[in-house]
Amino acid sequence: MLEKKLKLAPGRTVPMEDGRDWPEGGATVPVTLYIRRRIADGDLVEVGVKAPAAPVPTTTDSNTNDDAAAKAKNGGK
C-alpha cells in the first residue's frame, strides 16, 4: 500500500486513524480511504512537497499587440 508523510494543515485538528494525535513533524502513514478524505478536505498536507511553481509569464512584443489591435479595429485591414 502506498505511504505518504503527512502533517496537520495549519489550524486543523483531526485524529490519526487509530485515534492518536498527529506528531508535530508529521507521520508516514498508509494512504487509506480515511487519509484520502482528510487530504481532500484539506485537513492533512504532505510533508516536504513543494508547491508547484507558478508559470513564468511570457513577454510579448508590444508592437505586435498594437498591430493586432489596429487590424481588429479596422476589420482586419
C-alpha positions as a printed Julia matrix, in Angstrom:
77×3 Matrix{Float64}:
   0.0    0.0     0.0
   1.22   3.49   -0.84
   2.51   5.53    2.1
   2.93   9.29    2.46
   4.44  11.53    5.09
   1.66  13.87    6.2
   1.11  16.52    8.85
  -1.83  18.57   10.02
  -2.69  21.6     7.92
  -2.38  24.9     9.82
  -5.37  25.45   12.1
  -6.69  21.89   11.7
  -7.14  19.27   14.4
  -8.07  15.76   13.31
  -7.0   12.49   14.92
  -4.88   9.86   13.24
  -6.85   6.88   12.03
  -6.09   4.99   15.26
  -7.24   7.93   17.44
  -3.81   9.27   18.44
  -2.79  12.91   17.96
  -0.68  13.75   14.9
   3.02  14.31   15.72
   4.28  17.87   15.15
   6.68  16.8    12.4
   4.11  14.59   10.73
   3.92  10.84   10.31
   4.35   8.36    7.49
   1.05   6.56    7.13
  -0.6    4.21    4.64
  -2.92   6.07    2.26
  -6.29   4.63    3.3
  -9.75   5.93    2.49
  -9.71   7.89    5.78
  -6.39   9.54    4.87
  -7.53  10.34    1.31
 -10.65  12.05    2.72
  -8.53  14.1     5.17
  -6.24  15.19    2.3
  -9.22  16.05    0.07
 -10.82  18.08    2.89
  -7.56  19.98    3.45
  -7.02  18.6     6.96
  -3.7   16.97    6.07
  -0.84  18.12    3.85
   2.22  16.27    2.58
   5.49  17.0     4.35
   8.36  18.12    2.13
   6.31  18.6    -1.02
   6.98  21.93   -2.62
   4.1   23.9    -4.07
   4.01  23.79   -7.85
   5.94  26.63   -9.38
   3.88  29.41  -10.86
   4.17  29.57  -14.62
   6.58  32.2   -15.85
   4.7   34.83  -17.82
   5.99  35.19  -21.33
   6.73  38.66  -22.54
   5.22  39.7   -25.82
   6.33  42.35  -28.21
   4.1   45.37  -27.6
   4.34  46.35  -31.28
   2.83  43.02  -32.3
  -0.07  43.55  -29.91
  -0.6   47.09  -31.21
  -0.66  45.85  -34.82
  -3.15  43.11  -33.97
  -5.37  45.58  -32.13
  -5.25  48.03  -35.04
  -6.17  45.27  -37.52
  -9.04  44.14  -35.33
 -10.29  47.71  -35.08
 -10.15  48.14  -38.88
 -11.8   44.82  -39.67
  -8.51  43.01  -40.36
  -7.19  45.53  -42.92
